């Protein structure tokens, strides 16, 4: 659903804003009282990829780097550096 880890015995779900671990069906982040759907709707795909560079799971960060590289997005140059 939101960004899950690779531990197949127990998937981990994270708030896309603060990356605190949340329940799979959570609609609001308990840390920031922010609606997850609203946060996702307010950010462009590129903005979410740039933000994911700080994700706690390395595979997610790596996927963001690859996706940003393929997009050749100028806004991503400094965060990637």
N, C-alpha and C positions, 0 to 999 in steps of 0.2 A: 504494500500500500504506500507508505511514505518513504522510507529508505531502510531496507532491512539488511541485517548482517548475514554472514555466511555460515553461522553456526546452525546447522540444519535441525538439531535437536530442539533448539529454542531460538526462534527468530527474535531479533531486537528491532523495535520501532522507535524512531526518534522524531522529536518536534523539528520541523524543517527550519524553524527560526533559531532556536537556541541549542538544538541537538541534545536536549535532555531526553532520557528514555521515557517513552509514553506507552500506554496500552494500545494494542492494535486498533481498537475501535474508538479511540479518543477523538473528540471533536474540538477540544480546547486544551491548550498547553497549560498545565497546572503551575508552571514556574512564572509564566508571563500573562496568564489569563487572556491569551490571544486565540482567536478562532483560526484553526489550521486551514480551513477552506478559504477564509478571507485572506490570510497571509499569502497562500498560493496564488490566489486570483490577482493580488496586487503586484506580484513580481513577474517579470517576463522570464521566459525559459533561460535566457542568457544570464539574467540576474540570479536565478536559482542555481545555475551551474557555478557561477563565481562564488556564491555563498557556500556551496557544497565543498569548496576547497578547504574548509575548516571542519569538515565532518569527522567524527571520531573513528570511522572505519576507513582504513587505507584503500580498500577496493573502491569505495564510493568516491574518494578523492581522486584516485587514478582514473576512474570513469569520467569524472568531471574534466580532468585535464585533457583526456583524449577527445571528448566531445567539444570542448572549447577550441582545441587545436584544429579540429575538422571544420568548425564554424568560421575560423579565421576572424574572430570578433576582436576589434580594436580595443574595446573596453576591458577585455580580459588580459591584455598584455602586462600591465603593471601587477595585478594580483597573481599572475602566473610567474612573474619574475621573482 
